[in-house]
């Protein structure tokens, strides 16, 4: 997975906007951040629940770790080269769902 691929996944979701903040790209739905990353980095931070964070770190500790500053809220640091496209899509969609207002959730269809 590359940052460009991650960006495409984020931007494919309803009402997503990319904005530079803190020198990095932030992906937002209705002004709320759900992914942070940089074209120059092989990592990104993705919003997740604490349970999902624990499961991801147990599954692959080389790819997943708690994000700096926000890890205590469930955010996970992801090493992009170790991430499959399928898992990336699940992570990004889940982060979007955790962030989007309930009325917007209906726009994201479940299984295709």
Phi, psi and omega in degrees: 000136176248167178296324179298320177294319177299317178301315179300318178300312181300313185287347179280350183271155183299138173058032180269140178231141174258131180219136177282128178216138180057028179078010180230162175281131173243138178252128189231149169237120183052048175076358181254130184283136174233347175213140176230135178193184182212142177300330183273002185239155176262013179232160173215157174251132185233134178293136179207168173280162177298322178295316178295319178302312181298317180295318179295317180293325178290321182293317185208082182293345176282336182259327187240139175207164178295139177289148174299140177071317185254359181302328180293346177261001178110346180301143183236137174273130185241127170278109188300320180300335180270004186258126177283154178301324181294313179292323178301315180298317178297316180298314183293316178298320179295317178298318178298314180300321179293339188255324186290148174296151185304321182292339179274338182303328181297337180288341181262107180286145177291232183303140183280000000 
